[in-house]
Amino acid sequence: MADTYSKLYIQIVFAVKGRQNLISKKWKDEIYKYITGIVSNQKQKLIAINGMPDHIHILVGIKPNISLSDLVRDIKSSSSKFINEQKWINGKFEWQKGFGAFSYGHSQLSNVIKYIENQEEHHKSRTFKEEYIAFLKLFDIDFKDEYIFVDV
């Protein structure tokens, strides 16, 4: 095969350590732009990004030349460093260990984008934990409730 052709769409979800409300409306756009740069520098495509003060959703078009875990590691470590360098919070900013990753087909993208764009509306009626568990159930992912959001 002369080249590799793919369309892989992944929604990545992860939380601030301890689910603290540390992502301020004042600087969330800056952190989203920074994360967009991280994804672009890895030669991947950021399609949508949004979140709440305690978590973030990122929809990416990922090529098979990078592992998803490596991409998320780079996003989390570089953005944490950036946030700490800006001194936007008192103390040290950290993302929680682990992440959720959910795959979609091309025909589902507009609904996923709308979902990510409307985070504030979704969280008027349910918590992040309720949202996350709903994703795990929707994608038929085995989990134990007592281990959701446990920092080891």
N, C-alpha and C positions, 0 to 999 in steps of 0.2 A: 504494500500500500504506500503510495507516494506521500500521503499526508494523513493527519488525523482530524476528523471532523466530529464535533460534538456540540450539544446544547444541554448543559446540566445546570439546573436552577435549584439553588439551596437557600432556604430561609434559616439564618443563624440567630439564635436567641441566647443571650446570657445576661446575668445580673451583676449589679454592684455587690461587692462582698458584704454579706450580712443583710442584703436587700435594703441598704440604707438609701434614703432619698438624697443622693449627692449630685445628681446630674441637674444642674440649675438651668432654668429657661434662659438665663443671661448668656450662658456659654455653650448650650447644647449644639447650636448650629456650627460653632467652631470645631467642636469635637467631631461632629458628623463630617465636616469637610476634611478634617485630619484623617479620619478613618477611610474616607473615600480615596484620599491620596495613598494610604497604605495599600488598599486593594488594587488601585491602578498601578502602583509601583511593582506589584506582584504579577502584573499583566492579566488581571482578572477584571470583571466588569461589575461595578456596584450599580444595582438597579433601583433599590429603594432602601432608605434608612430612616428610622424614627424610634422613639421609645418614650419612656416615662422616667421620672427622677430615679427609679431603682433598677431599670433594665433597658435593654436595647434589642431591636429587631433589625437585621440586615439581610436584604435579598441580594444574592450575588449570582451572576452567571460565571460558573467556574469551569476552567479548562482542566483537562486531565494531566497537566504538567506539574500540578502542585497538590499535595494532600490537603484535605479540608482541615485536619488538625493543625498542620503547619500554618495555614492561612489564619486560622482563629488565634493561634498562639501569637503570631506576629501582630495581629490587630490588637489583642488584649495587652500585650507587653508594651508595644510602642505607644498606644493611646494612654495607658496608665502613666508611662514616663512623661508624656506630653502634658497631661493634666497636672501631675505633680510639679513639673517645671513651671507651669503657669501660676501655681500656688492659689488655685481657685477654691480649695477647701483647706480647713485647718486639719493637720495630720496628714496621713498617707492615704492616697486613693488606690484602691485595688478592685479588680473585677473578681467575682467569685470563680472558684475552680470549676471546670467543666463548662459545657454548653449544650444546647439543643440544636439539632440540624434536621430539617424537614425538606424533602425534595418535592418538586412540582414539575408538571409538564408545561409546555409553552402555552397551551390554551388556558391554563389556570393563572397566568401571570397577572392579568388585570385585576382579578379578585384579590390576589395576595398583596399587590401594590396598594390597593384601596384599604385593605386590612391594616397594613403597616402605617399608611398615612393617617388613619383614623384611630390611633392608639388612645388618645385622650377620651374619645367617645366610648371605646370598648371598656376602659377602666373606670367608667362611672358606675358600671354594674357588676364588675368582677375584679378580684385581686389578680396580681401577677401569678401567684401560685395556682389559682383556679384556672387562669388562662393556660399556663404551662401544662398542667395536668390534662386539660382538655386536648391540647396538641398531642401529648403522649398517647392518650386514648384514641384520638382520631387516626393516628398513624400506627396504631396497634403495637406500641412499644411497651414491653414488659418493664415494670418499675415497682418499687416498694415505696409507699407514701412516706415512711419514716426516713428514707434516704434522700428525699427531694430537698435540695438546697442545704445539704449538710456540708460544711467546710471541714475537711480533714487536715 
